[in-house]
Amino acid sequence: MKVLPLYNVLVLPNSNIYFQTQAFRAIAGNNVYQGDTVTLLMMKQQQTREEITENSFYPIGVQGKIEEIAAEGYVIIKTEDRVNITEIAINEQHEIFVETTKREDIKDLNVNEARQKLMKIKADLKELLSRFRWGAVMEDYIDQYTSIEEAAAVLSSWITITNEERYHVLEMDSEKERFDALEKIIYEYAEVTRVTTDAQSAQQQDYQKLYKENALKKQIDYLQKQLDEMHPEQVSEVRKFELKIQESEMNEEARREAGKVLNRLKNDGDNSAESGMLYDYLDFVTGLSWKKEEPEQIDLSEAEKILDEDHFGMKKVKERIIQQIAVMNLKRKQSGSIIVFVGAPGTGKTSIGKSIAKALHRKYVRVSLGGVKDEADIRGHRRTYIGAMPGRIMDGISKAGVSNPVMVLDEIDKLSSSYNGDPASALLEVLDPEQNNTFTDHYMNVPYDLSDVLFICTANTLDTIPAPLLNRMEVIQFQGYTPLEKFQIAEKHLLPKALDAVGLKTKDIKVNDDAMETIISDYTREGGVRGLKKRLDTLCRIAAVKFVRENGVPEVEENQDDKSETLTDNMASLEKKSVEKVQSDVKDEINDDLTEEKHESSSDDGAQKPVEEKQTVSQGEPKIVVTKEELREYLDMHALTHNKVKDEARPGVVTGLAWTQVGGEILYIETLFNKGEGKLNVTGQLGDVMKESVQIALSVVKSRFPELASKFKENDLHIHVPDGSTPKDGPSAGITMTTALASLVTGRPVSPHIAMTGEISLEGTVNAIGGLPEKLMAAERAGVTKVFIPKDNVEDLRDVASEVKDKLEIIPVEYVEEVLKATGVMTEEDNK
């Protein structure tokens, strides 16, 4: 007798179990034939024949007979009685042998009641099958069911109960109990199937509705597109916004917000009170570039060439920019560190931003932040306000037309706060690479990606920039220009631009080198070149008046390329002009010879005609030459008074160095004893830090010259720093004050050609200061020959132009005694 191990199959007595022939052969083997008796055993878990053991089966099975092995590919087994498994054996070929005994049923089922219930079950199954197109075919099979076991066995593959639950039905001895369990299983299956089919039907209807809606929309869009192409002048603004939203690459959140506003505009109509606001919003949002630009590989040599063409000098700044570009190339990114350029006005901080954009082949946008005191200027206004508008950042993006411009945030040190909020705090999100990829402008109310924007900030000082904002930026200092650099900038950039602005050419006017150097040294006082540009603009305007009076207005050269001629006419015209040009050149040579003869003859008799005088002007020579002596006339101003070194040395007066926002400057520390009671009088608008330096200098001098300290008690001391209208502060004049007081108390003068800078401590050490390059340039400009600087500032000499260092003797010092001895204020006897 063959044994069929089954898993997750509803095995019941007195029913038919159906198998596919291939699956049946896999279970029973090939030596099974129609009419054979088989025993059906239920396995406890899914196993292969090789894994099966004696404990793999439940103790109750069903005996049956192979009713049919059909050629159509199915096998029918007619089950009979239930059996108890008394013994199981498995040989080496994994064949299973069992010994069984018949298991009796408890005959407690009411036959008539069971027949009625079976009829209801078959009716319910027919109603269920009517939902399917093939249901009518199955009705005949359902009519042939003679027992509930047979109906359940047919549904075995679709009933969703566990293997244990299936065996539990088999082990029931009571026929009534087994009938009720099967009835419940069948009805549950039918109800689940109904719910599932209803849900699938509803879902299918939704899908069909959606498909239909999409098809109608596509047809409407197609027809609308055809109408728009036929009559583009009749396309409504709403339709234009629809197309722009569809074609844009805005993120999903922005697309939803734009669609919501568009629907409001459609529903409210043009006469609505909010239609203007809705229109402006859609116009702004759809006008933005939402496209993610692809990173472009930048040629470093080409970038260096562009930077050198537009700006002279700035070696350190240009090197940092090239480093930034190289990193962006390697990382395939369009932005990098947030850079802040700090320096005096007119040093090229803003203009170099435009050159960077040019070198990167990107759009340039400048956002002026000077005087901004409202957070809404950065983040925008909410649309609930009348006259709401986007912030300056998004407005700049809109004007650029791309998502990756070079944006210069100008004058970031001049932000201020008010009751309307702190704009500097709003910039924290803009300038933070970790946050600005989802920057949300209040007006837009949707995130926008600013991570591809290259932000460059400019400032004159770092003192007014909040620390959290400054922490996000890399500081690059712009040093003041040396006179040589200013000369080159004026010759290569400023003067040609000034001439072009007044309609003159470089061949029309010449500014001598001496005149240009005098303009730089005597008519400007700045670290940058903005004042120099103004002087050259003034010079060119006055020169233009003189040029027109002497030479008249030059004729405008006609551009033959602008004429609308045929190709044949152009060729003929060019040939004719070539002949005429040769003839004209010959005539010019003859006229030049005749002119020379006329000049020779006219010089003999002392007469000269105006026309002939004009002919003597060579085409290569400038018609106006500006000399040093004529600058007063051309600039219409007196030369500025600069602090120059004094001719005579006096005790108590020492030359110091100061840093200002327009560059460096020399200053004098003047000290004087007056008969009195030891009072101290400080004048010159000195700040608190500078007044403290006075007290420290007094203590240091008294400790170094104890035998002369009584002079401070017997006399009133007056310390003055000239240019009293200018506020002054900072610790860098400490060494200068100490030397001035030592010179006063010893009566030994210090040469005015010696200058110094450094903070002084009570121990007499000279500490580091800032602004050294600007101070040394001021010293060289004023005629100083020797400068004492703190030893800790030696590294800063790398930022000083070589032409300045070559003209100065720069001496690093660590202690005040080194300065006092080198200046002759302290002698060996004093040191004892």
C-alpha positions, 0 to 999 in steps of 0.5 A: 500500500502506497503512503502519500505524505501531504502538507496543508491539504484538507484531508477528509473521509468520504470525499474526492481529493484532486491533484495535478499529475506532476505534483502527484508523481512527485509525492507518490512516485511513478509506481502508482496506478489507477485502482491502487489503495493509498493511505493519506498521512498529514505531515506536521511541517513541510519536509522533503521525502529525504527529511521525513522521519517517523515523527513527521506525521500526525497519528490519524490518516485517511485511507483511499483509492486512486479513482482516476489518473486522467490524461488531461493532467489530473488525478482523483483520489476517492477517500474512504474511512479514517484510520489510526496509524499504529506503526511507521517504517521508512527504508533506505530508499525513503519509502514509507510503510504503515500499519493502520486500524480503522477509526470509527466515527460517532454517528450523531449527524441528523441526515435531513438537517445535514442535507438542508444545510448542504443545499444552502451551502451549495446555493451560497457557493453558486451566488459567490461564483456568479460574480465571476465570468466562469461561475456558470461553468462551475454550477454543474460541478457544485450540483454534484456535491453529495457531502459537505466533505466533498465541497470542502475538499474542492475548496482546500486550495483556497481556504486560508486556514493553517495546517494544524486547523486542517488536521483538527477537523480530521481528528474530530470523531463526531460527524455533527461536530465535523460538519459544523466546523466545515460549514463554518470554514466554507461560509468564512471563505465565501464571506472573505471572497465576497469582501475581496471581490467587492474591494477589487471591483471598487478599486477597479472602478476607481482605476477605470475612473482615473484612467478615463479622467487622465485620458480626458485631460490629455485630450483637453491638453492636446486640444488646448495646445492646438488652440494656443498654437493657432491663436497665441495672442489669445492665451490667458494668463492662467493658461500661461501659468499652467504651462510654466508650472508643468514645464518647470523643474520645481520640487513637489512642495513648490508645485503643490503650492503653485497649483493651489494658488493657481486654483484660487486664481481660477476660482476667484477670477480677475476681479477678485481683491487678491487676484493681483497678489496671486498673479504676482506670486505665480509670476515670481515662482514660475520665473525662478530657475528650479533647474539643477545646473550641471557642474562645469570643469573650470580651466585654472589657467583661464581663470587666472588669466581673467583675474589678472586681466581685471585686477592688478596685484592681489596675489594672496586673494587670487591664490585663494580663489584658484584654490576654491575653484580647484576644490570645486573641480575635484568635488564636482560641486558648484559652491565651497567655503563662504568667503568674506573679503575684508579691507578698506573701501576701494580695494576691489572687494566687490569688483573681484566678485564679478571677475570670479563669476566671469572666471566660473562662467556663471551669472553675477548678482550683487545684494547690497546689505548696507543699512538693512535692519529688517529680517524681512529684507532677507527672508521676505514678507508673508503674503498676508501683508499688503505689498508683500515681496520676496527677500533680497536673496530670492530676488537676486536668484530671480534676477540671475535667472539661474540656480547657481549664480555668484552672489556678492553680499555687499557691506555685510558689516553694516547690517543692523537690528531693530524691533523688526528682527535681526537680519544677521540672524536670518543670514545664518540659514543662508550662509550655512551649507548644512541648511541652505539647501532648504531655504524657505523665503516667507513670501514663497513659503516653499523651500528653495535649494541655495546649495549651488550658489557661491556666496561672497561677502564683503566688509570694511571691518569684522568688529560689527559682524556677529560671531555666529555669522562670522564663524560660518565664513572664511576671512580674506584680508584685502591690504591697501595698495602700494603707490606702485600698484596704484600707478599700474591700476590707474594706467591699465584700468582706471584711466582708460575707463575714465577716458571712455566715459567722456568719449576720449581715447588713449591717443587723445590724452596723455598723463605723464608718469610724474603727474600720475605719481603726484595724483596718487601721492598728493591728491588721494589719501586712501588704501584703495583706489576709489578716490584715485578714480574720482580724480581721474574722472575729474581730470578727464572731464576737464580735459574733454572740455579743452579737447573740444575747444581746441580740436572740435568734435571728432567725426563718428566713423561710419560702420560699413558693416551695418549697411543692408546691401546684397552680397554682390553690392558688398563685393563691388563696394569692397573692390572700389574701396580698395582702389580708392584707399590706394589712391587716398594713400598716394594723395596723403603722401603728396599732401604730407610733402606739400604740407612740410614745404608749406610749413618751411615757407611759412616759418620763413615769413612768420605766417601760419594758417590754422588749418596748416597747424592742425596738419602738423599734429602727428596721428600717433601723438596725443593732442593733450598732455597733462604734466605735473605742473598742470594738475592744479588746473585739471583737478580743480583742487588743492593737494591734500596735506599728508603727515610727513616726517618732521625736519627737526627732532624734539624731546618728547615727540615720537612718530607712531603708526596707526591703522584706519579704515582707509589705510595706514597713517603716521601720527605723532605722540607729543608730550610736554612738561608744565610747572605743576603738581603732577597732574596728567592731561590727555587730549586728542580724542583718545579712547579708553584703551589708548588712555590705559596705554598712557598709564602703562607707559608712565609706569614703565618709564618710571620703573626704567628711569627711577632717578628721573621719576620725580619730574612727574611729581614736580610737573604737570604732564600733557600728552597730545595726539594731533588731528584732534577731530579724529577719534583714536583708540587701540593698544598699538601706540603703547611703545610710541607713548613709552618712547615719547615719555622716556625722550621727554624725561631724559631730554634726548630727542628721537629722530622723526625718521624713526617710527614704531608700533606695538602694544606695551605691557607692564613688564616692558614686553612689546606685544603683537598688533594688527594692520602691519602692512597698511602701517608700513605703507604709511611709513614709507609714504611719509618718508620714514626710514626705520620702523620698530615692530613687535617680534611676534609680527614678523610673520605678517611681513609676508603680506607687505609689498617688497617695494615697501620693505626695500625702502624701510629698515624694519627692526623686530623688537621684544622688549622696550629697552631695545627700542629705547637703546636703538633710538638713543633715549636710554644709554648704558649709564641709564641701564645701570 
